Amino acid sequence: MPFTLGQRWISDTESELGLGTVVAVDARMVTLLFPATGENRLYARNDSPITRVIFNPGDTITSHEGWQMTVTETHDENGLITYLGTRNDDQQDVSLREVMLDSKLVFSKPQDRLFAGQLDRMDRFALRFRARKYHSEQYRLSVSGLRGMRTNLIPHQLHIAHDVGRRHAPRVLLADEVGLGKTIEAGMIIHQQLLAGRADRVLIVVPETLQHQWLVEMLRRFNLRFALFDDERYAEAQHDSDNPFDTEQLVICSLDFVRRNKQRLERMAEAEWDLLVVDEAHHLGWSEGEPSREYQVIEQLAEQIPGVLLLTATPEQLGMESHFARLRLLDPNRFHDFARFVEEQQHFRPVANAVAMLLADKPISREEMNLLNDLVGEQDIEPLLQVANSQHESKLDARQQLITMLLDRHGTSRVLFRNTRGGVKGFPKRELHQIRLPLPTQYQTAIKVSGIMGSRKSPDERARDMLYPEQIYQEFEGESGTWWNFDPRVEWLMGYLTSNRDEKVLVICAKAATALQLEQVLREREGIRAAVFHEGLSIIERDRAAAYFASEEEGAQVLLCSEIGSEGRNFQFASRLVMFDLPFNPDLLEQRIGRLDRIGQAHDIQILVPYLEKTAQSVLVRWYHEGLDAFEHTCPTGRAIYDSVYNPLIAFLAAPESSVGLDAFIADCRKQHDALKTQLEQGRDRLLEINSNGGEKAQALADEIAAQDNNIELVNFALNLFDIVGINQEDRSDNLIVLTPSDHMLVPDFPGLPEEGCTITFDRNQALAREDAQYVTWEHPIIRNGLDLVLSGDTGTSAISLLKNKALPVGTLLVELIYVVEAQAPKHLQLTRFLPPTPIRMLIDRQGTNLATKVEFESFNRQLNAVNRHNGSKLVNALQQDVHAILKLSEEPAAAEARKIIDSARQEASEKLGAELERMEALKMVNPNIRQDEIDALESNRQQIMVSLNEAGWRLDALRLIVVTHQ
Ligand SMILES: Nc1ncnc2c1ncn2[C@@H]1O[C@H](COP(=O)(O)OP(=O)(O)OP(=O)(O)O)[C@@H](O)[C@H]1O
């Protein structure tokens, strides 16, 4: 090769070095300096992997000073090129000697790479095409964002996540019963919103005790890495940014952290979050004119942040007012008048009846049709009613549409979701075991004395005292009041634990002191390993105690918990619950049982209640069980009955020794319970349930996602990707693969792959069983980053292959071209719903015939052979003119194809967005639940999307030459 000092060359194997300059030449060797990286390379003069770079008229080039010019002519003077042309910025005529070219060379077009000898391995070309294909397909799936989490596919959760996750700035109350998976639903919603670009910044506010559990669940189940903000972290972040909350996109903090400091709260409110999640939202107490501080701080945030998810298992805890107030946080326009809200709550019966009638699949009478017409309001539903009442094959669809309309138009359905065990099914049984024990004389005396001394106490105070006789006793005896020496519940507990040594047992008592004393007794007397869990412990100590209890080997047999310490915790690996005493209200009782009665509980739950006769506890156990049926079933009526019978209940608790009238009181409560339950089941709760569990649609969603599990294309793609990136793969049994970085990685730190490597599986069940393994799906960061890596760089954009085929003349040339159609738009518009970057594959011969539809990619690819780089370069040089001609021939058909794709995207967007808007506007006439800003956002999105689609374009993304041989 003729070399001259100052010429520009590029390395075929290390294109990242940029453009090299010849700085020394001798008889055998040539030295190139690569100014972009400051490195020198020595090459043999003949047969080195370097290619001369000469640009052609029409190309845009960049000078070392940064300005650009379009080349009109080239001059060759003794082997050195001077480019003549016009500057792009000021249109001046200029000349640029090649030595003055910018050394950071990037070939923007695949054909430039090809002609500069930058040939990729054939498998990289294939990987790029597949990446393009999958990448574009992902956007079209309605279940995008719901496939990648490490969870069982539980229909009611998927239904809620699917419905809410696709909304613009969703504001909802997730109020499933305890343990049905609200955290998981919230995680799925967050995941979808992030993946789709609807949200980038998420703030989660939880009770301090649940911070770590949330952190772990988000990472383990959704691959979402949240940062925990506490005082210390906040102080650190103050050094890095004016607003410390700007230093992270995904933040978890405690309600207490938010509440404590006014200035900090202000910073937080200014931090432009897209989504706020508040767990255990029943802590946000409110009454007219007297909102709690907790309520106010969340209100301040909810005013600033577009999306809000509130989570609570007991939406009506603390009464109807607080429930209303939480709905008001979500939509102050709709929920502005408490009295009206209460009134509305009474009138769901006709709607529920109509829904039940439609579900029952019986003929619809004229009268019922009139009712439906009234309830639906504005819209003409006559045609739908006709179909719904016929034997037409879409009859069920029509009924479903009518139900959706009813739900859309009435009550809280778009804002509130509540699933119950009754509606979800498949939960284990709960069995109550009452253990009646005699009241020791020590307690009898203490109770009597305290009664005399505390005669001025209110019945309420007296009742609360009476619940815990051990405390009454200790008040008199002080430090020496060793109640555990004679309290028969202690003896019973030790007996139970020692005869069930292999069982994990959760023991809950109302007070931390009781739990601590019990731990000591169990340890000292029987050597029983117990962990304690109460509000006096730090969070780390609590997490440690929970882990000690969870550990199978060497773990604690017993966890002794105080009342509030266990809120929201997951202990479903245990199935035995001892209530050493009973809590004062039915919501707390349900919270206690909810620790075990959660998704994932594999056994029937044994609830053991040792109680002392003639105490308040003996009254409570009867009231809960016989009056409310609250042990063996969840009790939706508990709160209402508790409020309505509060005074007589207190009277019985305050004077438990006399049981006159107790039987009748309990029977009366049961009557109220049964009546109220039936009413709820037929009215509001029934409606809520239908809306919340999604029925058959939810099951279909779960089935659709399951069908995509174990997708063989994903496995092939991933393994190919790992190969090309240079990740070592070692197969293990049970569908597990160990990945480790190799010495020859394409990029030094592959995002998503830890330095020490990781174990992965493509199997959902395996991922659920093996928490140490990463669950790899199309949505896993390692694949998403892999797709980005391949598609954002030039991996596989230019290649050459041989086709051995005697049926074709030697030297036949085909060019395989991958064009991409794409549009630019801000991420939140989610243009990719309608027009994701879409590949067009063409296979063109010298006559310009496109063979792509006849010759499928994968099978064709399998027939091809690789060419070594040296021969490849020679072939490319020899075929340059033909390739240019074929490229020209491809332009017209590529444009026609691209226009077709863009037109159909435009049509789809216009139809879908138009329909969405119409529906919302129609709904708004009858359902004030719909917020005007939702409609405005939809309209503005629609306009922007149509503008962006009109500006969509296409470009060549990759090409491969295929040359026929006979050897
Ligand atoms: N789809 C699922 N697959 C696997 N595990 C799940 C799934 N859904 C929920 N779980 C598990 O069930 C338990 C209860 O879920 P979660 O904590 O989300 O319920 P919750 O409704 O928030 O409960 P609480 O009312 O106590 O706060 C958790 O251990 C969770 O990991």
The ligand as an SDF file (V2000), in Angstrom:
LIG
                    3D

 31 33  0  0  0  0  0  0  0  0999 V2000
  -48.0880  -11.8780   42.6200 N   0  0  0  0  0  0  0  0  0  0  0  0
  -47.3910  -12.2680   43.6830 C   0  0  0  0  0  0  0  0  0  0  0  0
  -46.4480  -13.2100   43.5570 N   0  0  0  0  0  0  0  0  0  0  0  0
  -45.7140  -13.5800   44.6190 C   0  0  0  0  0  0  0  0  0  0  0  0
  -45.8650  -13.0780   45.8500 N   0  0  0  0  0  0  0  0  0  0  0  0
  -46.7810  -12.1460   46.0420 C   0  0  0  0  0  0  0  0  0  0  0  0
  -47.6020  -11.6900   44.9630 C   0  0  0  0  0  0  0  0  0  0  0  0
  -48.4280  -10.7600   45.4450 N   0  0  0  0  0  0  0  0  0  0  0  0
  -48.1560  -10.6310   46.7420 C   0  0  0  0  0  0  0  0  0  0  0  0
  -47.1700  -11.4590   47.1070 N   0  0  0  0  0  0  0  0  0  0  0  0
  -46.6230  -11.5980   48.4440 C   0  0  0  0  0  0  0  0  0  0  0  0
  -47.7180  -11.6050   49.3230 O   0  0  0  0  0  0  0  0  0  0  0  0
  -47.4430  -10.8100   50.4520 C   0  0  0  0  0  0  0  0  0  0  0  0
  -48.4830   -9.7390   50.5680 C   0  0  0  0  0  0  0  0  0  0  0  0
  -48.3080   -8.7920   49.5580 O   0  0  0  0  0  0  0  0  0  0  0  0
  -48.2480   -7.2540   49.8980 P   0  0  0  0  0  0  0  0  0  0  0  0
  -47.2910   -6.9490   50.9630 O   0  0  0  0  0  0  0  0  0  0  0  0
  -48.1110   -6.5360   48.5940 O   0  0  0  0  0  0  0  0  0  0  0  0
  -49.7350   -7.0940   50.4490 O   0  0  0  0  0  0  0  0  0  0  0  0
  -50.4310   -5.8470   51.0550 P   0  0  0  0  0  0  0  0  0  0  0  0
  -51.8090   -5.8930   50.4920 O   0  0  0  0  0  0  0  0  0  0  0  0
  -49.6170   -4.6260   50.7710 O   0  0  0  0  0  0  0  0  0  0  0  0
  -50.4120   -6.2070   52.5600 O   0  0  0  0  0  0  0  0  0  0  0  0
  -50.6580   -5.2440   53.8500 P   0  0  0  0  0  0  0  0  0  0  0  0
  -52.0850   -4.8880   53.8170 O   0  0  0  0  0  0  0  0  0  0  0  0
  -50.2830   -6.1060   54.9810 O   0  0  0  0  0  0  0  0  0  0  0  0
  -49.7450   -4.0670   53.6690 O   0  0  0  0  0  0  0  0  0  0  0  0
  -46.0340  -10.3000   50.2720 C   0  0  0  0  0  0  0  0  0  0  0  0
  -45.1480  -11.1850   50.9050 O   0  0  0  0  0  0  0  0  0  0  0  0
  -45.8080  -10.3700   48.8070 C   0  0  0  0  0  0  0  0  0  0  0  0
  -44.4530  -10.5150   48.4970 O   0  0  0  0  0  0  0  0  0  0  0  0
  1  2  1  0
  2  3  1  0
  2  7  2  0
  3  4  2  0
  4  5  1  0
  5  6  2  0
  6  7  1  0
  6 10  1  0
  7  8  1  0
  8  9  2  0
  9 10  1  0
 10 11  1  0
 11 12  1  0
 11 30  1  0
 12 13  1  0
 13 14  1  0
 13 28  1  0
 14 15  1  0
 15 16  1  0
 16 17  2  0
 16 18  1  0
 16 19  1  0
 19 20  1  0
 20 21  2  0
 20 22  1  0
 20 23  1  0
 23 24  1  0
 24 25  2  0
 24 26  1  0
 24 27  1  0
 28 29  1  0
 28 30  1  0
 30 31  1  0
M  END
$$$$
